[in-house]
Amino acid sequence: MLQIGDICIHLINDGDTLVDGGGPFGLVPRKLWQHVMQPDDDNQVPMTLTCLLVQTAGRSIVIDTGLGNKLSDKEIARWNLTRPNGGLVEGLARLGLAPADIDLVIDTHLHADHCSGNTVYGPDGQIEPVFPNAEYVVQRREYHDAMHPNERTRGTYFPANYQPLVESGQIRLLDGDTELSPGICGMITRGHTPGHMSIRFESQGQHAAFLCDLSTYAVHIERIGWTTAYDIEPMETIETKRVWQRWALETHAVLIFPHDPFRRAGRLTQDEPGVLKLDPIDEPYV
């Protein structure tokens, strides 16, 4: 558990996946990135599906919902998905919470590996919210792009993950940086997608951020020029990371990463001018 002032943050893993190394490392040569994340014989590297449970001011907040439980066997195989300890819902149960206990769900963006767990198939095959009593939030720009995918993005935007919630009024669409609860702000961090959010925490002079896919792995915040092949606007990613690097150094913030199996959280330090390093925090999953 991470304690940021009055804000308690639990890390929950919705599952472990394997993806081709060209995805998270893009144009970075394998000879460089293989020293950071060792690939297997098929050039695959591990990625976790980190979700957060945040507890503050009597509220229980989930940030990102992973791949959820709607996947077919073919899709599970495509993701190389394994869940030795169950997924998000099982993690919440270990904390004594049922889905009905969640007050707010924050979707950082609507890529399938971050929001498929918003919904589930009901007994008659209908789409139902996993968190029946929660308000869901996402950026309006992200929702617009998800509903108008192109040849590149249509493989990760699936309306079943969000559209029924919009139609029922359970999702609130945000327009820019928004305080979502005292000390918790959804901040536009453009680059991965134009409507991508990172979540900033501030309480009692302490700071943290769930960077989400602004920094897929910890190395992406250390090395500003390393962007993923998934980023829609890689040059925007670079400039956005520049701003958040400065903020992290100035505030000594705890940074949390969505997919790094080895460095889930840490603090950014600068040993010498221009050289940044993440000092990891050994934060276990629930």
N, C-alpha and C positions, 0 to 999 in steps of 0.2 A: 504494500500500500504506500502511495505517495501522499504526503500531507503538505498542502500548500496553504498555510494559514488555516482558515476554517473550512477549506475544501479538501475532501478526501477522494483520491483517485485510485481505482482498482483497474489493473490490466487483465483483460480476458481474451483468450485466444479462441477465435471461431474455427480455427483449423490450420493445418500446414499444407502448403502446396509446393509444386515444382514448376518453374517456368524457364523458358529458354533465356540464357544470359543476355542475349541481345535485347531483351525487353527492358530490364532495369538499368542496363548500362549503355544502350544506344550506340553512339559513335565512339565510345571509349574502347580502345583496343583490348582484346582479351588478355594480352600479355600484361596489361596494367591491372585490370579489374580482377583477374584470377587470384591475385595475392590478397584481395579483400574478401572475396566470396568464391570459394573453390567450387568449380563446376564438376558435375559427374561426367561419365563417358559420353552422354548425349548432350553435353553443353547445358545442362539444366542446373539451376541454382534454387535454393530454398527461399520461400517467402512465407511468413506467417500472416494471419489475418487478425491483427490486433484491434480490439474494440475496447471502449472504456466504460466503466460504471463510475459516475461522479455523484457523490453525496454531499449536499450542502443545504443549509437552511431548511431542513426537513424534506428536501426533494431528492428523488432518485432519477438520475439522468443517464441515458445511454448515448454514447457517441459512436456512430457507425455500427452496422449490424452484420457485416461479413457476407458470406455466401448463403447463409440460411439453409432451409430444408426443402426447397422446391426443386432441387437439381435432379435430373434423370441420372441413371447409371452411366450413360454416355458422357454427360457433362462432368460427373464426378471423376471419371477416368481422364477426361481432357485436362482437368485442373490438377490431376494427380493429388486429389484431396484426401487427407487422412485426419481423423479426429480421435486421437487416443484418449482424450479426456472429455469428449463431447464438445459441443459448440458453445455459442454465446448463452443460450437459455440454460444449459447445464451449469455454466460458470456462474450465472446469476443465482441459480439454486444453491450453489455452494456458499453463497453469501446470504442465504435465507430469503431471497427475493423471487417472486413469481413474475411473469410478464405483466400481469395486471397491476403490479406495484409500481411500474415505471411511469413517471410523470411527464417526461420529455425525451424525445429521440431526436438527436441532431445528425443529419446526413451531411457530412463534409462535401460530398458530391455524389453523383448517381451512377458511377461505374458499378458493375455487377458485384465485384468483390467487396464493395463497401456498403451496399444497401439491399442486397437480395433478401437479407434477413428481416426486412421491414414487414414482409407479408408471408403468408403460408396458405397452402390449400386446405380448405375446410372439408368437412365430411362428405359434402356433395360435389367437391371439386371447385367450389367457388373460392375466390381470393379473399382472405381475411387478414386484418392486421395482427401481427404477432403481439403487439402491445396495445390492447384494446382501449385502455384509459389514457394513453399518452397523446400529447400533441407532438406531431412531427414537424421539423423545420428544414428547409433547404433554400438555397438562393434561387430567386426567380430566373436569373440568367441560366443557371445550371439546368433548371427544369425545362426552360425553352429549348436549350440545346439537346437535352435528352429526348424531347418530343419531336425534334427535327434533325435526326442523325444523318450523317452522310456515309459514303462508302468506307471511311476509316473508322467511324465511331459506332456504327450500327451493331457491331459485334459485342458491345459492352453495355448499351443502353436498352433495357427491357421494361416496357411500360407496366408489366405485372408487378414490378417492384415498387411502384410509386403512384401510378395513375389512379388506381382505385381509391387511394387515400386522398388524392386531390379531389376526386369527384365526391367523396363523402364529407369533405371539409376538414379532414383530420390533419392534413398538411397545411402549414402556413408558409407562404412564399416570402422570402426576405429580399430586401432591396439594399444591399450593401452591408457594411459593418454593423453588427447588431448586438446589444447586450441581451443575452438570453436568460441570465439569472445573475444575481449579484456577484460580481467578480468574474463572470464567465462571458466572454465575447466571441462571437463568430466573426472572423476577420477574412475579408477577401484576400486570397493569396494566388493571384492569377498566374497561369503558366501551364500547369498540368491540364486544367481546363480554364476557360475564362471565368466560370462561376465557382471555382474551387474555393473552399474555406479551410483555414486552420483555426483551431480553437485556443484562445488565450485565457489563461487563468491568472488572477491577481488577488491576493488576500494577505493582509497584515504585513505588507512589504515584501512578500515572497511572490515569485513568478514561475510560470510554467507554460508550455504550449504543446498541444498535439499538432505537430506540423502536417500530419497526414502526407499526401503525395507531393507536397512541396519538397519533401525529403524522404523518398521511399525507403532507403537505407540510411543509416547514420552517416556513411561516407558522402552522401549527396549534400549534406550541409557543411562538411569539412572542405569539400572540393567544389567550388562554386561552378566550375565549368562542366562538371559531370551532370548531365541531364538524361532522363530516360527516353526510350523510344516511344513511350506512351504519352509524353507531353505534347499537347496540341500546340502550345506556344513556347518552345524551348528558350527563346531569347527573353521572354517575359519571366520564365522560371528563374533564369540567372539574375535578373534585376530584382525580382522579389526576394530571392535568397540573400542578396546583398543587404537588403533592408533588415531582414530577420537575423542575419548573422550579427549585425551591429546591436540589435536589440538584445539578443541572447548574451552577448559579451557584457553589455552595460548593466543588465539586470541579474546576471548570474542565474539565468533561468534554467529550470529542468526542461529538457526537450524530449518528447516522446515520438517514436517512429512507428509507422503502421505495419511494416513488413520485414523488419530486420530480426532474424532469429537469434542473433548473438548480442546485439547492443540495442535493447528495447528503449532505453532511456539514458540520458547523460547530460553533462554540462559542457558547453563549448568553451575552450580556453585558447589563448594565443601565446605560444611559447616565445615566439620572436616575430617581428613585423612580417605580416603576410602569411604566416604559417599557423593554421588553425587545427585544433585537435579536439575530438570529443572524449571527455573522460567519462566512461560508462558508469552507470548506477546499476547495481545488481538487483533488479526489480523483478521478482518472479511473477508468473501468471497466477491468477486465483486458482 
